[in-house]
């Protein structure tokens, strides 16, 4: 799977709200989706499920769960179309903040 693309994350630490833009991500296979993860002091927490049926840009706003603790990074994996409670598919990237 070719997944070259770019994500930009604007994180407001005061409100614990993120704005994420995605550009040039390869469309998912019919049974797959990209899943973003908050990397927290308490482990990986699902942030968003990104079903990319087309290569059009996507913009999402999301809240960091209040019980997630400190967010130390972000990761993206390929999961089943319904998403996963924890990463189980190929990890595309993990970035420490």
Secondary structure, 3 states (H helix, E strand, C coil): CCCCCEEEEEEECCCCEEEEEEECCCCCCCCEEEEEEEEECCEEEEEEEECCCCCCCEEEEEECCHHHCCEEEEEEEEEECCCCCCCCCCEEEEEEC
